[in-house]
Amino acid sequence: MSSSAAAIPGAGVARVGPNAILQYLPVLEKTIGRSALDAFLKSERLEQVPDGSVMIEEGLAADFHQAVRRRFPEAAVQLAREAGSGTADYIIANRIPAFARAILALLPRPVAEEMLSRSIAEHAWTFAGSGEFRVHRQPPITFEIIGNPIVRGERTNHPICEWHAAVFAQLYGRLVGGAYEVIERQCCANGAESCRFELLRIGT
């Protein structure tokens, strides 16, 4: 199963959802303060943050994520996890109908995981941009973003897609129920073809 933002009708430039940036803002403000956040946005020429009404160019989201990692290296992982969890919470509250949330909560866990995996793949263009998204459903469920634009051009010696991992983990934890962990097994920033995430249920 795969999906790609390049298939969005009328899309000249690949785009992602504005929450790739917006959910970072309250986390950063809580961590560094409003004045420091304003100074950070100005120094990175990111003052014109999205208002949430339209999709944004994937390059803008990539610039923002990369600037956070560069400017706050010690806090970057925690910032990304909190922003990713916030993004998932926004999706659940505003993009998933109440009846769908209720159905997922009542279904047997493997069936709910399968349904949620299909839904994520169908809407992958909102977070994968021009990258190609794939779901491998045989246990454990694995997600791939081939050519992940959010880390395009970065080079590190360890996986860095904590935001994506947190989005996935929070979606499954809240919609399916129970605790989930998502581990990035390989990353485009390490020279891999794709960012690959493995979904693991914690406990029973």
N, C-alpha and C positions, 0 to 999 in steps of 0.2 A: 504494500500500500504506500503510495507516495502522493505528495502534493507540492505545488510550487507557486510562489507569488507571481511568477512571470505570466501565469495564466489569467490574472485578473483582467476582466474586460476594460479596455481603455487605459490600461496602466502603461504610461510611457517610461516612467522611472519607478523602479521597485520600491514599495512602501511597506511599512510595518505599523502596528497600532501605536498611538501616542502614549499609551501607558508604559511603553519601554523607557520613556523618560519621566513621565508625570509621577509615577509611583516612587521614583528616586527622590523627588524634591522634599517631601515631608521627612523622609529618613535622613537626608543630608541636613536639613534644617535642625532636626532634633540632635544630630551628632555634632555639628560644627557651629550652629547658630545662624540666624538670618543674615547678618551682615557678612559673615564669611561665605555663606552660600551665594549672596549677590556678587561678591568679589570674584568667586570662582566662576560663575556664569559669565561675568564680564570679561575676565581674563581669557576664557576659552571661546569668546565670541558666541556664546549660547544664550544671550539675554532673551531672545525671542523664543521662549519655550512654547510648545504647542498648547492650544486651549482645550484639546480633547475632543473637538468636534469633527476632525477629519484625520485620515491616515497621514503619516509623515514619511518623508524620504528616508530610506534605510540608512543612508550615509549620515544623516543627522543623529539617528539613534546610535550608530556605531561611534561617531565622534564623541558623543556624550559618555557612553560606557567606557571608552578608551581613556577619556580625560579623567574619569573617576579613578580608574585603576592607576593611572600615572600620577595623579596628584595626591591620592590617599592610599598608598600601597599597603599600609598596615591594616587599614580598616576596610579595604575594598571588598574582601570576601563577605564580611558581615553586612556591609551596605547592600551588596548585590542580593544576598539572601533575603534581607528584609524587603527590598524593593520587589523582588520576585514573588514573595508571599503576598505582598500588597497587590500586585498585578493579578494574581490568581483570585484573591478576594474580590477585586473589582469585577472580574469576569463572572464569577459566581453570582454576585449581587445584581449585575446589570445585563448580562448577556445569556444567562441560562434560565429559562422559564422555571417557575416554581414547581410545575407538575413534573418537569424533567428531573429536577433535583430530588423530588419525592420518589420517583420511580427508581432512580439510581440507588437511593438509600434502602429500598425494599428488596432489590434484586440480590441473588447470591453473588458473592464477591467476584468470582471469575467472570460472570456475565456482565456485571457492572463495569469491571475493568475493561472488558472487550468493547462495550458500548462507548465508554468514555474515550478509549483509544481511537475509535473510529471518528468520534466528534472532533478530537484534537487534530487528526489528520485532515479532516474536511476544512478546518479553519486555520491550517498551518501558515497560510500566507500572512496572517496577522503578526507572526513573530519570526518567521523564517525569511521574509523578504525574498530576494532573488535566489536564495538557497533552495535546494530540493529537500523536502522532508519525507522521511520514510518511517513507518512503524513496523517492527518485527514482533509479531504477537506470540510466538512460541515462548514459553517461560524461560528466563524472565523477559517481560516486555522490554523492548529496546527501541529507543528513538534515535534517528540520525538526521542531522542537518548537513547536507553535502554543500560545501562552499559557504559556510555560515558567514553572512555579511557583517554580523556584529563584531567579529574578531578579525575581519579581513585586514591583512597587512601587519598584524601583530605577530611577534615571535617570542615565545616563552618556552620554558622547559617543563611546564606543568599545565594541566587543564585549567581554564579560567572562566568557563561559562556557568558561573554560580547562579546568575539571574535565571537562565533557562531552567536549570536544575530545580531551583526553588519554585518556579511556576508549576512545573510538572508535579513535584512532591505535594504542594499545597492543594492542587486540584484533586488529586487522588485521595489525599487524606480527608478532605472535607466532603467530597461528593460520594466516594465509595465508603469511607469510614475507616477508622484505624490509623495507624502511623505508617508513613511511607518515607523512604529515603531514595534519592536519585543520585547516582554516582556517574560522573563523566569519565568514561573509560579511555577516550581519546579525544583530541581537540585539534581543530584546524590551525590554531595558533602554535601547535607543536609540530606542524608539517603534515598532519594527517589529512586525508581527503575529506573527512567528515568529522563533525562533533558527534560523538556517540554516547548516549545516556542510557543507563540501566536502572529500571524501576525495581526497587526491592521493598517488600512489605516487612515491617519490623514487628516482631512478636507474632501472635496468632490472629 
